[in-house]
Amino acid sequence: MDNKLYDMIFKRKSFHIFRGVGDIPLTDEELKDIEDTFKTFKPLNDSIKVDIRISKDTTCVRGQEYCILLYSEKKDNYLQNIGYLGEQLDLYLVSKNIGTLWFGIGKVEEKQIDGLDFVIMIAIKKIDDESKFRKDMYKSKRKELSEIWNGDSYLDIGNIVRFTPSACNTQPWYVESSDDTLKVYRYRKEGKRGIMPKDLVIYYNQIDMGIFLCFLELCLDKNNIKYERETYIEEDHDKEYNLTAMYKINK
């Protein structure tokens, strides 16, 4: 992945409502750049076909100018793959001063394009002042490191990746760390999920895990830590802990 995206971790924020951010329209050239750049991003699984569409015709009414609709083949771990790719796009947009919002409950008219199914959308709008992005990531409300990170290895990385964005703010990740291995789990706990149905929480949390892996790998790369990644297919979505990925650290 592009190491320039790492710095955007600290700048990005979720614009739940695009209010007071100016009225600068995205140009045709910028929209074309988004489409072209998305094709350069590294997937978790390059055998899964994906595509995007940029549209104004959605039910996501948050003051955005456009929504980026993400489509995918339905294969094993396609949700994690979309999260991983979509977060690269999210951070790239931030680098261009384009505000973003992962919008899980948005609906689309085109539920399928070229045999690919709609998965999720990202609402976007140009931000007129860079100071309107996040000023201090560490003031954001997130789980404490001890809640998501077991072990004493790579704590500095853990203290960054705990700020990964997630649907329903469930933050469904848990890492077992050692000097030579990081095991990443999707942690499911019954609890606060608002009006979101249980099956949709599981759906969006699998996307969350792809977003988390993107953050984790950007941090590993930034620290020049070499690794081999192995991903896993969830056998039982209702398990409390589902192993998503294991990173073997190359010393």
N, C-alpha and C positions, 0 to 999 in steps of 0.2 A: 504494500500500500504506500501511497504518497505520504512521506513523513511530514509534509507541510500541514496535513490534516490534524496532526497531534496538537498544535497550538490552538486550533479551533475548539478543542474540547473545553478550554477555559473561557472561551468567548461566547459559545452558543447558549441560547436560552429558548425555551418553548414560548412562542407568542400565542398564548391561549386566545387572545383577541388582538387583532391588528388595529390598535387604536393609538392615535397620536404618533404615528411613525412616518407621516408624510404621504404624499400622493405621487410618487415617482413611478411611472409605468415601466415594466420590463420591456425591453426592445426585442424585436424579432431576432436580432443577432444574439442577445442573451439567451433567449429561449432555445435557439439552435445550439448554442454552446452547452446548455444543460443536457440536451438530448445526446450530443456527440460525446460529452465527457462521461456520461453514465456508461456508455459502451466500453470505456477504458478501465472501469473499476474491476477489481479482483473479486470473484465470487468465492463462497465456501465450497461450492460444487459446480464445476464448469459444465457438467452434463445436464444441468437444469436450464431450460430455456426461459428467459425473462425479457420483459420489454416495459417501456413506460409510455404514457400519453400525458400531455400537458393540456389541461382543459379548464374552462370557466363554468362548464355546465355540470355542476354538482350540487348536492344539498349541504355542503359544508359552508355555513354562513358565519364566518368568523372575521370578516373584513379583509380576507385575503384577495389577491388579484387572480391567482391561478391555483389549481391543485395539480400536483403530479400524481398520476395514478399508476400504481405498480402492479404488473401482471406477471404470472408465473405458471409454468407447468406444475401440476400437482404430483410431485414425487416426494420420496422420503426426505425430510428435513427442508422442504421448500420454504417453510415459514422462517426458519433460522437463516436460510440463504437470502431471503428478501430483506430481513432485518440487517444483515451484514452489509449487503449492497446499499440498502437505503440509507444507512447511517454514514457511509462514505459520501453519498450524495448530500445528505444533511450538512455534514461538516464542510463540504466543498461550497455549498450555497452560502454558508456563513462567511466563508473567506471572500465572497463576492458581495458582502453586506446585504444578503437576501435572508430575511427572517423566515423561520420554518415552524411548522407544528405537525408532528405525527398525529394524524386524525383518524382514529380507529373506527368510529361509527359513521363515517361519511358513506353515502350511497351513490351509486353511479348507474347511468342508463346502460352503458356497455359493460356488461358483466363478463364478457369474454371477447377477446380479440385474437384472431389468427390461432385459435386453439388454446390460448393462454387465459387463465382465470384471474379475475380481479382479486387482489389480496388486501391492499391497504392504500391510503393516500397520504401525501404530505402537502399541507397548505403552505403557500409561499406569498411573500410580498417584499418588494424592495424597501429597505429601511433608510431613511434620509440622514440619519446621524449614527455613526458607529457607537457612540456612547450609550445608545439605547439597548445594546446587547448586554450580556452579563458582565458585571464589574468585578465580582468576587464569587467564584464558584463555591468556595468553601462555606459561604453563608447560606447556601441552598439546603433545604431540609431533606436529608437522606438518612438511611439506616447507618448506625455506627459501624465502624470497620469490624468490630468484634462480632457483629450479627451476620456478616456475610463472608468472613475470611477466617479460616481455621489454620493455625500454624504460624510460625514466626518468619517465614520466608517471603520476600518481595512485598513487604508491608507498604513501602512507598508507592508501589504500583496499585496495591489494593485501595489505598487512600485516594486514588484518582478514579479508578474504575467504579467505585461505589456511587459516583455521580452520573452514571449512565441513565439516560431517560427511559421510562417504562410506562406502558399503558396502565391505567387505573392506579398508577403510582404504587404498584405492588412490589417492585424491585425483586424479581423472583430468582436471584442468582445466589449461589453459595460456592465458595472455592475452598478446596483442601490443598494447602501448599506445603511443599518441601523443597529442599535445595535443587532437586532434579526433576520435579513433577508438579504440575498444576492441574488439578481435577476440577472441572467446572460443572456444576449441577444446576438444573432448574428445580428450585425449591417451591413446593406448593403447600400453602398453609391456609386452612379455612379462616376467613376473617373478612375484614372490610373490603367490599368491592362495589359499593354503591348499588346502582340498579343493573349493573352488568351481569348477565347470566353466567353461570359457572363455566359452561362450555366455551363461551367467548373469552373468558379470562384465560383459560388454557390456550386458546387459539392465539390471543395477542401476546401472552407470555412467551410463547415459542418465538415469535418475532422479536420480543425483548431480548431473548438469549442471543440472537444473531447480532443485535445492536451491542450487547455486552462484549461479545467476542471481538467485534470491531474495535471497541475501546481498548480491550486487553491487548490485542496485537499491536495497536499503535503504541501503547506504552512499552511493550517488550521491544519493539523495533527501535523506539527512541533511546532505550537504554542499551542498545546493541546486544541484546540477549537473543541468541540463536535457539531455535526450537523446531520441533516437529509436532504437528497437530494431527490428532485423530478425532473424528467426530463419531457420534453414536446415534442410533435410531431409538427413540423412546418406545419401549415395549408396553408400557402401561401408563397412560397420561395421568391417572389418578394417584400414582405413587407419590409419596411425600418428597422423595429425592429422585430425580432422573438425571443420569450422567449424560451431559451434552457433549463435552469435549475433554480431551486430555492433552496437555502440552508436555512433551518430554524436552527438558532443557539440555542443550548441548554445551557441555563445559569446555 
